[in-house]
């Protein structure tokens, strides 16, 4: 058994499932935008504050972060041969993705709480 969790078939499946979810979410969001009477800030805010929409946006963000991590990680592993540079790039990428994820979930939490 491999010590690496994201190696082999598992990342491939995660990337395909996340891609399908993101496509379905984009179709749902486009339907909501095109079926809205008017597109205003308050309307958008009300749409996001609806608990179902907050949940699907949160799942979308998780899927997007996993999809991004796996895709860029594979490119870095394939094309960066210097191990120290590879570790630096992957660490930087992980920090940026975690920061973006925390920022978005803070916004979503504020939409639920406040």
C-alpha positions, 0 to 999 in steps of 0.5 A, spaced: 500 500 500 502 506 498 504 511 503 501 517 498 494 518 499 493 522 492 497 517 488 494 513 482 487 512 481 484 516 487 486 523 484 484 521 477 477 519 480 477 526 485 479 530 479 473 527 475 468 527 480 470 534 482 469 536 475 462 533 474 460 537 480 463 544 478 459 543 471 453 541 474 454 547 479 455 552 473 449 550 470 445 551 476 448 558 477 447 560 470 439 557 471 438 561 477 442 568 473 438 567 467 431 565 471 432 571 475 427 577 474 433 582 476 440 582 477 442 586 483 446 586 489 441 585 494 438 579 489 445 576 489 446 576 496 439 573 498 440 568 493 447 566 497 444 567 503 439 561 502 442 555 506 441 551 500 445 555 495 450 557 501 452 549 501 452 548 494 457 554 493 461 551 499 461 544 496 463 548 489 469 551 493 472 544 496 471 541 489 475 547 486 480 547 491 481 539 490 481 540 483 486 545 482 491 542 487 491 535 483 492 538 477 497 543 478 501 538 483 501 533 477 504 539 472 509 541 478 511 533 479 512 532 472 516 538 470 520 540 476 526 536 477 529 540 482 526 537 489 527 543 493 524 547 488 518 542 487 517 542 495 517 550 495 512 551 489 508 545 492 508 549 499 507 556 496 501 553 492 498 549 498 499 556 502 495 560 497 489 554 496 488 554 503 488 561 504 483 562 498 479 557 501 479 560 508 477 566 505 471 564 501 469 560 507 469 566 512 465 569 507 460 564 507 460 563 514 458 571 515 453 570 510 450 564 514 451 568 521 450 575 520 
